Amino acid sequence: MLVSMGSSSLKTDVLIAGAGPAGLSMALALGGPRCRRPLAVMVVDPRDPTTTLDGDSRGTALTRATQAM
């Protein structure tokens, strides 16, 4: 897949919509350093990543299994 961003383009295998816990976990699972055959992954989210998440109602629970990511 070729993703166009203004005057430049990026080649990516997977485009993930949403940079929440599920989207970022999927990005790591598909393209992270522990993958045998990592894919080129792009994550897009409408939120500005430099802003704080005050009032974000999503919960997150981490376990020992997530440390492997």
Order of alpha helices (4+ residues) and beta strands (2+ residues): beta-beta-beta-alpha-beta
